[in-house]
Amino acid sequence: MNQTRSGAEGTAAAAPRGGPVIALDAMGGDHGPAETVAGAVAAVRGHGLRVVLVGRLSELTALLAEHGATGEVPVVHAEDTLAMNEGALAGWRRPRSSVAVACKLIRQGDASALVSAGSTGGVVATSTVRLRTQPGVLRAALAVVLPTRPRPTVLLDAGANADAKPEMLVQFAQLGAAYAHTAHGVADPRVGMLTIGAEPGKGNRLARKTSELLAATASEPPRLDYRGNVEGHDLLAGQVDVVVTDGFTGNVALKTVEGTVRFAFDAVHDALTSTRRARAGALLQRKALRELRENLDSESTGGAVLLGLNGTVVIAHGASRARGIERACLLAADLAAGRIVDQIRRRVSPSGRSAGWLHRLGHPDDH
């Protein structure tokens, strides 16, 4: 990585060699920058990742000194930051924010991925404006991982596009398949579409047309293993590897699952602490309970991934502590090392290989 001014705002220290560089927005999140710096140090020391902190130089340097990590983690100065309540217009209003500067590092080739626990709307808007969608990609989509067995399920779009067209959802399926292949090692991901019934033809006009297009992917490259419709109660069943929907429905579904998990944990906690005998039984099961909490904890997955841009973008939970930041950096490093951007490029060809049949079957002007 260039250790001069590199077109950003100046740097301090030198990054470790080898592997993709992760530009970490140190100012975002409910607990940044203290927890963010702690997570960065853990990622570097525990996993040998190459992390560069982006934010206010003096503040971050002081926090690194508290960890005895001065010289271990480089810092790129950014004088501005996105507030947690900022939305789509932040991409234009804050050109010197830590997220914008991190995107600049990616554009210059000094970093491969961005990690931020900042405002989802602000990060999506800023990274979309500054990194741009890949050639052939209609819209970037937010992908989240659901804790299913025997392997995780990818749900997208989880909120980047409240309104979508059928051809966009078909591309989201391609983005999700690339994610499942890169992050989870699924050679031929199974794809399902979230709607109100498992039978063919169920759902609104968007769902019906999307299902028609997805069914055609079985014979047209780049092919998808489309398994048909899935319903809300199938989200945690592990029946498919990728669940596709529009951002409005996906965000409602995701928050419903998160709320249900929290309710279930609270109910279990109350039951296990209600009597002395129950507490004794809980002690005997504490290892299993810890593993269950770990599997269902949103911080363990690393965060949502904005797919379809010219760079890898991971958005950690706004309430992430150091552990959540560390996991987000690990996810970003794995995706960048797995060349997720190239995987998507091969699936969504700018030459029109995939776009051609979408236009033949989808007739976008009719929607």
C-alpha positions in Angstrom: 0.0 0.0 0.0 1.2 3.5 -0.9 2.5 5.1 2.3 2.6 8.6 1.0 -0.5 10.7 0.7 -2.0 8.3 -1.9 -4.6 10.8 -2.9 -6.6 10.3 0.3 -5.6 12.3 3.3 -2.2 10.9 4.4 -1.2 7.7 6.2 0.7 6.6 9.3 2.6 3.3 9.8 2.8 0.4 7.3 0.4 -2.4 6.6 1.4 -6.1 6.8 2.3 -7.8 3.5 0.2 -10.4 1.7 -3.6 -10.7 1.3 -6.2 -8.1 0.5 -6.2 -4.8 2.3 -9.4 -4.0 4.2 -10.3 -0.3 4.6 -12.1 -0.1 7.9 -14.3 2.9 8.6 -13.2 3.6 12.1 -15.7 6.4 12.9 -19.0 4.5 12.1 -21.2 2.6 14.5 -22.7 3.1 17.9 -19.5 2.3 19.7 -16.9 3.6 17.2 -14.1 4.4 17.2 -12.9 2.7 20.4 -14.6 -0.7 19.6 -13.6 -0.4 15.9 -10.0 0.0 16.7 -10.1 -2.9 19.2 -11.7 -5.0 16.4 -9.0 -4.0 13.9 -6.2 -4.9 16.3 -7.8 -8.3 17.0 -8.2 -8.9 13.2 -4.5 -8.1 12.6 -3.1 -9.9 15.6 -5.4 -12.9 15.6 -5.8 -13.5 11.9 -2.9 -11.7 10.2 -5.3 -9.5 8.2 -4.2 -6.4 6.4 -6.4 -3.6 7.9 -6.1 0.1 7.4 -8.2 2.4 9.7 -9.9 5.4 8.1 -10.8 8.3 10.3 -9.4 11.1 12.4 -5.7 10.5 12.5 -5.0 11.9 16.0 -7.9 10.1 17.6 -7.1 6.8 16.1 -3.4 7.0 16.8 -4.2 7.6 20.4 -6.5 4.6 20.6 -3.9 2.4 18.8 -1.3 3.4 21.4 -3.7 2.2 24.2 -3.5 -1.3 22.6 0.2 -1.1 22.1 -0.5 -1.3 18.4 1.2 1.8 17.1 2.9 0.8 13.9 0.8 -2.4 13.5 -2.2 -0.9 11.9 -1.9 2.0 9.4 -4.3 5.0 9.5 -5.6 7.1 6.7 -6.9 10.4 7.8 -10.5 11.5 7.0 -11.8 14.7 8.6 -15.5 14.0 8.3 -17.8 11.1 9.3 -21.4 9.9 8.5 -23.8 10.3 11.3 -25.8 7.2 12.2 -29.1 8.8 11.1 -27.9 9.9 7.7 -29.4 8.3 4.6 -29.1 8.3 0.9 -28.0 11.9 0.4 -24.9 11.4 2.5 -23.1 10.1 -0.5 -23.2 13.5 -2.0 -23.1 15.7 1.2 -20.0 14.1 2.7 -17.2 13.7 0.1 -14.5 13.7 2.9 -16.2 11.3 5.2 -14.4 8.2 6.3 -16.6 6.0 4.1 -15.9 8.2 1.0 -12.1 8.1 1.7 -12.2 4.3 2.1 -14.0 4.0 -1.2 -11.2 6.2 -2.7 -8.6 3.8 -1.5 -10.5 1.0 -3.3 -10.7 2.9 -6.5 -7.0 3.7 -6.4 -6.1 0.0 -5.8 -4.8 0.6 -2.3 -7.6 -1.5 -0.7 -9.8 -4.3 -1.9 -12.7 -4.0 0.5 -14.6 -1.6 2.8 -16.0 -2.5 6.2 -18.2 -0.1 8.1 -20.7 -0.2 11.0 -22.1 3.1 10.0 -25.6 4.1 8.8 -26.7 1.4 6.3 -28.4 4.0 4.1 -25.3 6.3 4.2 -22.8 3.5 3.5 -25.0 2.1 0.6 -25.4 5.5 -0.9 -21.8 6.6 -0.6 -20.3 3.3 -1.8 -22.7 3.1 -4.7 -21.9 6.7 -5.8 -18.1 6.3 -5.4 -17.5 2.7 -6.4 -20.3 2.4 -9.1 -22.1 -0.8 -10.0 -20.2 -3.3 -12.1 -20.8 -3.3 -15.9 -24.0 -5.1 -16.6 -25.3 -4.9 -13.0 -28.7 -3.1 -12.8 -28.7 -2.5 -9.1 -26.4 -3.5 -6.1 -28.2 -5.6 -3.5 -27.7 -6.2 0.2 -27.1 -9.8 1.1 -27.4 -11.2 4.6 -26.7 -14.7 6.0 -29.4 -16.6 7.8 -28.1 -19.2 10.4 -29.6 -22.3 8.8 -28.3 -25.9 8.7 -26.3 -27.7 7.3 -25.0 -24.5 5.8 -26.1 -20.8 5.9 -28.7 -19.3 3.6 -28.1 -16.1 1.7 -31.1 -13.6 1.7 -31.1 -10.7 -0.7 -32.1 -8.0 -1.2 -32.2 -7.1 2.5 -33.0 -3.4 2.0 -31.0 -1.6 -0.7 -33.9 -1.5 -3.2 -37.4 -1.1 -1.9 -38.8 -1.1 -5.4 -37.5 -3.7 -7.9 -38.3 -5.1 -11.4 -38.2 -8.8 -12.2 -35.0 -8.6 -14.2 -33.3 -7.0 -11.1 -34.4 -9.9 -8.9 -32.9 -12.4 -11.4 -29.6 -10.6 -11.2 -29.9 -10.6 -7.4 -30.1 -14.4 -7.7 -26.9 -14.4 -9.7 -25.2 -12.1 -7.0 -26.4 -14.4 -4.2 -25.2 -17.5 -6.1 -21.7 -15.9 -6.4 -21.8 -15.1 -2.7 -22.8 -18.6 -1.7 -20.1 -20.1 -3.9 -17.4 -17.7 -2.6 -18.2 -17.5 1.1 -19.8 -21.0 1.7 -18.2 -23.1 -1.0 -21.4 -24.1 -2.6 -20.6 -25.3 -6.1 -24.1 -25.1 -7.5 -26.3 -23.0 -5.2 -30.0 -23.7 -5.0 -32.1 -20.6 -5.5 -35.6 -19.9 -4.2 -37.9 -16.8 -4.4 -39.7 -15.5 -1.3 -43.4 -15.2 -1.9 -46.8 -16.1 -0.3 -47.1 -19.6 -1.5 -45.0 -22.6 -2.6 -47.1 -23.4 -5.6 -46.1 -22.0 -9.0 -48.0 -18.9 -9.9 -48.4 -17.7 -6.4 -47.7 -14.1 -5.5 -48.1 -10.6 -7.1 -47.1 -9.6 -10.6 -43.5 -9.1 -9.6 -43.2 -12.5 -8.0 -44.9 -14.3 -10.9 -42.8 -12.6 -13.6 -39.6 -13.2 -11.6 -40.4 -16.8 -11.2 -40.9 -17.2 -15.0 -37.5 -15.6 -15.6 -35.7 -17.6 -13.0 -37.2 -20.8 -14.4 -35.6 -20.0 -17.7 -32.1 -19.8 -16.2 -32.0 -23.6 -16.0 -31.2 -23.7 -19.7 -29.6 -20.3 -20.4 -26.1 -19.4 -19.2 -25.1 -18.4 -16.6 -27.6 -21.1 -15.3 -29.1 -21.1 -11.9 -30.5 -24.1 -10.0 -33.9 -22.5 -9.4 -36.0 -24.5 -6.9 -39.2 -22.4 -7.1 -41.0 -20.5 -4.4 -40.3 -20.4 -0.7 -42.5 -19.0 2.0 -41.7 -17.0 5.2 -41.7 -20.1 7.4 -39.0 -21.7 5.1 -36.4 -19.0 5.7 -34.6 -20.9 8.4 -35.4 -24.4 7.0 -32.2 -24.5 4.8 -34.2 -25.7 1.8 -32.3 -23.5 -0.6 -28.9 -21.7 -0.5 -30.1 -18.3 -1.8 -33.5 -16.6 -1.2 -34.3 -13.8 -3.5 -36.8 -10.9 -3.0 -37.2 -7.2 -3.3 -35.5 -4.9 -0.7 -38.8 -4.0 1.0 -39.9 -7.6 1.6 -36.4 -8.7 2.4 -35.9 -6.1 5.1 -39.2 -6.9 6.7 -38.4 -10.6 6.6 -34.9 -10.1 8.1 -36.1 -7.9 11.0 -39.0 -10.4 11.7 -36.4 -13.2 12.0 -34.1 -11.1 14.2 -37.0 -10.1 16.4 -38.2 -13.7 16.7 -34.7 -14.9 17.7 -34.5 -12.2 20.4 -37.9 -13.2 21.7 -37.0 -16.9 21.8 -33.8 -16.2 23.6 -35.5 -14.0 26.2 -38.2 -16.7 26.7 -35.5 -19.4 27.1 -33.6 -17.2 29.6 -36.7 -16.6 31.7 -37.5 -20.3 31.7 -33.9 -21.3 32.7 -33.7 -18.8 35.5 -37.3 -19.1 36.9 -36.4 -21.7 39.6 -33.4 -23.1 41.4 -33.8 -26.5 39.6 -34.0 -24.7 36.2 -30.8 -22.8 37.0 -29.1 -26.0 37.9 -30.2 -27.6 34.6 -29.0 -24.6 32.7 -25.5 -24.9 34.2 -25.3 -28.5 32.8 -26.3 -27.2 29.3 -24.2 -24.0 29.4 -21.9 -25.2 26.6 -24.7 -26.1 24.2 -26.5 -22.8 25.1 -23.3 -20.8 24.3 -23.0 -22.5 21.0 -26.6 -21.8 20.2 -26.2 -18.1 21.0 -23.0 -18.0 18.9 -24.8 -19.5 15.9 -27.7 -17.0 16.2 -25.7 -13.9 17.1 -25.8 -11.4 14.3 -22.2 -10.3 15.1 -20.9 -13.8 14.3 -21.9 -13.5 10.6 -19.8 -10.3 10.1 -22.6 -8.3 8.6 -24.5 -7.6 5.3 -22.6 -7.5 2.0 -23.4 -5.0 -0.7 -23.0 -7.0 -3.9 -22.6 -5.7 -7.4 -20.1 -2.8 -6.9 -16.6 -2.4 -8.1 -15.3 -3.5 -4.7 -16.3 -5.5 -1.7 -18.4 -3.7 0.9 -19.4 -5.2 4.2 -21.8 -3.4 6.5 -21.5 -4.5 10.1 -24.3 -4.1 12.6 -24.5 -0.6 14.0 -24.2 -1.9 17.5 -21.1 -4.1 16.8 -18.5 -4.4 19.4 -14.9 -5.3 18.8 -15.8 -9.0 18.1 -18.4 -8.0 15.5 -15.9 -5.7 13.7 -13.3 -8.4 13.7 -15.8 -10.8 12.2 -16.7 -8.2 9.5 -13.1 -7.8 8.6 -12.7 -11.6 8.3 -15.7 -11.8 6.0 -14.5 -8.9 3.8 -11.0 -10.5 3.6 -12.5 -13.9 2.6 -14.7 -12.4 0.0 -11.9 -10.3 -1.5 -9.5 -13.2 -1.5 -12.2 -15.3 -3.2 -12.5 -12.6 -5.9 -16.2 -12.1 -5.3 -16.2 -9.1 -7.7 -14.8 -11.3 -10.5 -17.3 -14.1 -9.7 -20.1 -11.6 -10.2 -18.6 -10.2 -13.3 -18.6 -13.7 -14.9 -22.2 -14.2 -14.0 -23.4 -10.7 -15.1 -21.6 -10.3 -18.4 -21.3 -6.7 -19.7 -21.3 -8.1 -23.2 -25.0 -8.8 -22.8 -24.8 -12.6 -22.6 -27.1 -12.7 -19.6 -28.8 -9.4 -20.3 -29.9 -10.5 -23.7 -32.2 -13.3 -22.6 -33.5 -11.1 -19.8 -34.6 -8.6 -22.3 -36.0 -11.3 -24.6 -38.1 -12.8 -21.8 -38.6 -9.9 -19.4 -39.6 -7.0 -21.7 -38.5 -4.5 -19.0 -40.6 -1.7 -20.6 -43.7 -3.6 -19.7 -43.1 -3.4 -15.9 
